[in-house]
Amino acid sequence: MLRLHEYRYHRPARLADALALLREHEDALAIAGGTDLMPNMKHRLFTPRHLVALKGIAELRGIGLADGAGNPVADDSPHARELVIGAGATLTEVSRNPLVRRVFPSLAAAAGKVAAPQIRNSGTMGGNLCLDTRCTYYNQSYFWREALGFCLKKDGEVCHVTKVGRKCVAAHSADTPPVLMTLGASIDLASANGTRTLPVADFFIADGKANTVRRRDELVHRIRIPLPAPGLRTAYRKVRQRNSVDYPLLSIAAAARLTPGSGVESLSLVVSALGAKPRMVSGLDKLAGAPLHEVVDAAAALAFKQCHPLENLIVDPDWRHAMVPVYVRRALEEMAVGA
Amino acid sequence: MRFILNGAPAEVDAHPMKRLLDVLREDCGLTGTKEGCGEGECGACTVLIDGEPVVSCLVPFAQAREAEVVTIEGLGGEHPYQRAFAEFSGAQCGICTPGMILAAVALGPAPTLEEVRTGLAGNLCRCTGYEAIYRAIHSATA
């Protein structure tokens, strides 16, 4: 049985208080649903002396429309420019929200495919963005990791996947960020110093040690997704061993804007769960103008060429590589139906 | 710390870092809630917090403050699902059963087979192959 270590539990009621606590205590971590942090603490991957609970903070809740300046507006307002999701919204709430389902069905699908119902009832959007990377040699008990001499990501010097690399290649394993990237979403990161806004695509870095630019004293406050012009189609595909509970072995998020004659005006494609950072497939702008069903193969070939899976999960990397074009095709064909 | 346990006010003096699972089993003596994986993957330790199924091995006791917690004991032993699981062999070794039943209870009075399949997708069973569980739930709601 894996037990937790000793820590102090803080329960701030306001965002400002939470940010002050994170600033005050060097070894404090934030906890929302705790569905990622708790198992990792049991494995002694994190041993914070202070935990700052975000559950009671009203400012982090809610899903709704906002104007261009981020101020809430009614669902039928002509001034609505973006959908705003509080970092504390649970994955169940996001997957069931009528607005999300209608405007961004791929986001509702991705949130609804995270782990299992119990986990989605606890886990939050902010937590999903900050999900720790995963690797065969990392997500293990202290005893297991110690026996192997630890690894680059935690307590050790060597990467057991690449043997020589100085960069951690643990896999980004969250379902919603790839979708948010295809939707051009940004996030508000709050700290005691103020708030900075950055595109979700710039939130992640290609080093699995700590694969986001979030500083320890910063919190994801909310996620902002620009409302699309008509003609947006989206899809999310997830490969995993079982159809529930599991993290992705490979995930594909896609979004395309189609003009009335069904030509592709723009197409974005993100492949994830392979490396530390979700990969935005490049070169898709050359495919614009043709009908979506005619660019499926070319897009799948581009994705295949740009992805290089490693043996960071206990599944054959060549097989995961081979599945990239298969699932890109399935995602795009789903979007092309009825186009 | 105060919370509502199976419909009655409860006050338990336990460390806030203790897992709700351990508080229920060790401090409250309610051993119906089982520990499976301890990592949030198997659903054996499922309890209802404010009506929603969650895995109690990932909930620090402090997060249950003022909340309404329902364990398998809260169903009183006579719930139609409890009888049906016994009758239709939905329970074999029994470790997953309390979590299965609570996750099913959270689906409301008459869930469809599809709702049961997705609603129980976070509860793993190594004995039944799931079909006996679905049959038990269906028989109790039909």
Interface residues (C-beta under 8 A of the other chain):
Chain A: M1 L2 L4 E6 Y7 Y9 R11 I31 G33 G34 T35 M38 P39 K42 L51 A53 K55 T92 A115 A116 P117 Q118 I119 N121 S122 N243 S244 V245
Chain B: P16 M17 K18 R19 E35 G38 E39 G40 E41 G43 T46 E52 P53 V54 V55 C57 L58 V59 P60 A62 Q63 R65 A103 T118 G119 A121 G122 N123 L124
